[in-house]
Amino acid sequence: MNKSFNPGRAASNGIFAAMLASENFTSSDHMIEAKRGWANTVSTKQDYDEILVDLGSRYEALLNTYKPFAYGIVMHPAINVLADVVRYPGSDRRTDPSEIRAADARPLLPAGGDDNLVRA
């Protein structure tokens, strides 16, 4: 039920920030990298070059795309594997999904190993 609150809250925060700015509210010039700034709040490791290199000419938003499956993104590699098996990319041949008895797919795992193994 709360999924739809995410974009609504983001929009609300944007409007609120614009209203504050219109009243000359300011913020720290170091809000990202300060000791209690955003980067140190969300992670114990920071790579500021990742943020600053090509600033103004590289836009990560251009790499975004639609979410192709209605599942959490950690399931997408398993779904892709099964879709490839069924489709035989580059061929007219198709596999009847009812013929598939089992499949194991390992997504790219975060540091920590097999704890997040996806079995499809």
ZAMARGU-4260 file (C-alpha; in steps of 0.2 Angstrom, whole numbers, plus 5000, padded with zeros to 4 digits):
<rodrens>
0) 5000/5000/5000 | 5014/5012/5003 | 5023/5010/4986 | 5014/5025/4979 | 5020/5036/4993
5) 5038/5036/4986 | 5035/5047/4971 | 5022/5057/4980 | 5034/5061/4994 | 5048/5065/4982
10) 5037/5077/4973 | 5031/5085/4990 | 5050/5087/4995 | 5054/5095/4979 | 5039/5108/4981
15) 5044/5111/4999 | 5062/5114/4994 | 5057/5126/4980 | 5045/5135/4993 | 5060/5137/5005
20) 5072/5143/4991 | 5059/5156/4986 | 5060/5163/5004 | 5079/5163/5003 | 5082/5148/5014
25) 5099/5141/5011 | 5109/5126/5016 | 5127/5121/5019 | 5138/5121/5004 | 5145/5104/5010
30) 5128/5096/5013 | 5134/5080/5004 | 5151/5077/5010 | 5150/5085/5028 | 5153/5074/5043
35) 5134/5073/5045 | 5130/5076/5027 | 5120/5065/5015 | 5135/5054/5009 | 5140/5050/5026
40) 5123/5046/5032 | 5119/5033/5018 | 5136/5024/5017 | 5152/5021/5026 | 5162/5023/5010
45) 5161/5037/4998 | 5169/5040/4981 | 5167/5058/4977 | 5176/5057/4960 | 5161/5046/4955
50) 5150/5061/4959 | 5161/5075/4953 | 5170/5068/4937 | 5162/5075/4922 | 5150/5085/4933
55) 5138/5095/4921 | 5142/5084/4906 | 5138/5066/4912 | 5120/5063/4918 | 5116/5047/4926
60) 5097/5049/4923 | 5101/5046/4905 | 5105/5028/4910 | 5088/5025/4918 | 5075/5015/4910
65) 5058/5007/4913 | 5057/4992/4925 | 5054/4977/4913 | 5046/4965/4926 | 5034/4968/4941
70) 5046/4960/4953 | 5060/4967/4964 | 5076/4971/4954 | 5086/4956/4962 | 5074/4944/4953
75) 5077/4952/4935 | 5093/4941/4931 | 5083/4925/4935 | 5069/4931/4924 | 5081/4936/4910
80) 5089/4919/4911 | 5072/4910/4909 | 5066/4922/4896 | 5082/4918/4886 | 5079/4899/4888
85) 5062/4901/4881 | 5066/4912/4867 | 5082/4906/4860 | 5088/4923/4855 | 5092/4925/4837
90) 5082/4909/4832 | 5064/4905/4828 | 5065/4890/4839 | 5056/4891/4855 | 5055/4881/4871
95) 5038/4876/4878 | 5039/4883/4896 | 5030/4867/4902 | 5046/4857/4897 | 5057/4866/4909
100) 5058/4856/4925 | 5071/4867/4935 | 5083/4881/4932 | 5096/4889/4944 | 5101/4907/4941
105) 5114/4917/4951 | 5112/4936/4949 | 5126/4948/4952 | 5128/4946/4971 | 5134/4960/4983
110) 5149/4957/4993 | 5144/4944/5005 | 5142/4929/4994 | 5128/4917/4991 | 5116/4924/5004
115) 5106/4931/4990 | 5105/4916/4979 | 5090/4917/4968 | 5082/4901/4963 | 5069/4901/4949
</rodrens>
